[in-house]
Amino acid sequence: MKINLRKIKKEDNKQLKEILIEVLNEFEVPEEGTALGDDELNCMFESYNKKRHIYYVLEINDVIMGGVGIAPLKNSKKNICELQKMYFHKKARGKGLGKKMIQLCIDYAKNNHFELCYIETMPNMLSAQKLYTSIGFEYIDKPLGNTGHSSCPVWMIKTL
């Protein structure tokens, strides 16, 4: 099995959108108030091709199987980044790749002088929550910033 973790390219947009939608539908994520309704799904490369933004793509045997990104937390005056759009096809789960990709994002966030990393997720994404807590994310009791993800009721934060 050939595994490649790399920065997003413009030509990844279509395949990445398809895989992200497939995973979101697998977890029965509502279309409104979640990543499923984000405009960024149509133009992931362009959305993360900005200062203090990055998106990493996971390829297995030259096929995109998911990804994860970092961006400044929307509508926050604090120095907080958000771990965003971390979704992996079921064939890519349980191999330790999520942890490796989060570490790439955390390293990027630290190098860009963010102080905290925030994430929102769904209650039924229990494996993801277990992964987040294993690397130091803690649950908080209210959302931060204004991500537009009003249907994501699980919020977590990590000090960088």
C-alpha positions in Angstrom: 0.0 0.0 0.0 1.4 3.3 -1.1 0.6 6.2 1.3 1.1 9.9 0.4 0.4 12.8 2.7 0.7 16.1 0.7 -0.6 19.6 0.3 -3.7 20.1 -1.7 -3.4 20.9 -5.5 -6.0 22.7 -7.7 -6.7 19.5 -9.6 -7.7 17.7 -6.3 -10.9 19.8 -6.0 -13.4 17.4 -7.7 -12.1 14.2 -6.2 -11.8 15.7 -2.8 -15.3 17.1 -2.8 -16.7 13.6 -3.8 -14.8 11.8 -1.0 -15.8 14.4 1.6 -19.5 14.3 0.6 -19.4 10.5 0.6 -18.0 10.4 4.2 -20.4 13.1 5.4 -23.4 11.2 4.0 -22.1 8.0 5.6 -22.3 9.7 9.0 -25.8 11.1 8.1 -24.5 14.7 8.6 -27.3 17.3 8.0 -26.8 19.5 4.9 -27.4 22.7 6.8 -25.2 23.9 9.6 -22.3 21.5 8.8 -19.3 21.2 6.4 -21.7 19.6 4.0 -23.2 23.0 3.3 -19.9 24.9 3.1 -19.1 26.7 -0.1 -15.4 25.6 0.3 -16.4 22.1 -0.8 -16.5 23.4 -4.4 -13.1 25.0 -4.3 -11.0 23.4 -1.6 -7.6 24.4 -3.1 -8.7 28.1 -3.5 -10.2 28.1 0.0 -6.9 27.0 1.6 -4.5 28.8 -0.7 -4.3 31.8 1.7 -2.1 33.1 4.5 -2.2 30.9 7.6 -4.3 28.3 5.8 -3.3 24.8 4.7 -5.0 21.6 3.6 -3.4 18.2 3.5 -4.6 15.4 1.3 -4.3 11.7 2.0 -3.7 9.4 -1.0 -3.6 5.7 -0.9 -2.3 4.0 -4.0 -2.6 7.4 -5.8 -6.3 7.7 -5.0 -7.5 10.6 -2.7 -9.0 9.1 0.4 -9.5 12.2 2.5 -7.8 15.1 4.1 -7.6 17.7 6.9 -6.9 21.4 7.1 -6.1 24.3 9.3 -7.4 27.9 9.0 -7.8 30.9 11.3 -11.1 30.5 13.3 -13.8 32.6 11.5 -14.9 35.7 13.4 -12.5 35.3 16.3 -10.3 38.1 17.5 -8.2 35.6 19.4 -5.2 33.7 17.9 -7.1 30.5 17.4 -7.0 28.1 14.4 -9.6 25.5 13.5 -8.9 22.0 12.5 -11.2 21.7 9.5 -12.7 19.1 7.2 -11.0 16.1 8.6 -12.7 13.2 6.8 -11.3 9.9 5.6 -12.9 7.2 3.5 -13.6 4.0 5.5 -10.8 2.2 3.7 -8.3 4.8 5.2 -9.5 4.6 8.8 -7.8 2.7 11.6 -4.3 2.9 10.2 -3.0 5.8 12.3 -3.1 8.2 9.3 -5.5 10.6 11.0 -3.1 11.1 13.8 -0.2 11.7 11.4 -2.2 14.2 9.5 -3.4 16.1 12.6 0.2 16.3 13.7 1.1 17.9 10.3 -1.7 20.4 11.0 -0.6 21.1 14.6 3.0 21.6 13.5 1.8 24.1 10.8 -0.4 25.9 13.4 2.5 26.2 15.8 4.8 27.5 13.0 2.2 30.1 12.2 2.0 31.2 15.9 -1.5 30.1 16.7 -2.1 29.6 20.4 -5.2 27.4 20.4 -6.7 24.8 18.0 -10.4 24.4 17.9 -12.6 21.7 16.3 -16.3 21.0 15.9 -17.7 17.6 15.2 -20.8 15.5 15.3 -21.8 13.3 18.3 -21.9 10.1 16.3 -18.2 10.6 15.1 -16.9 8.8 18.2 -13.7 7.4 16.7 -12.7 10.9 15.7 -13.5 12.2 19.2 -11.3 9.5 20.7 -8.5 10.4 18.3 -8.8 14.1 19.2 -8.7 13.5 23.0 -5.7 11.1 22.6 -3.7 14.0 21.2 -4.8 16.6 23.8 -8.0 18.1 22.7 -10.5 18.7 25.5 -14.3 19.2 25.4 -15.6 22.7 25.9 -19.2 23.7 26.6 -19.9 26.2 23.9 -18.8 27.0 20.3 -16.1 29.5 19.5 -16.0 32.0 16.6 -18.7 31.7 14.0 -18.1 28.8 11.7 -21.6 28.5 10.4 -21.7 24.9 11.7 -24.7 25.3 14.0 -25.6 21.6 13.6 -22.3 20.5 15.1 -22.9 20.2 18.9 -19.5 18.8 20.0 -16.7 21.4 20.5 -13.1 20.8 21.5 -9.9 22.8 22.0 -6.2 22.2 22.3 -3.5 24.5 23.6 -0.6 24.6 21.2 
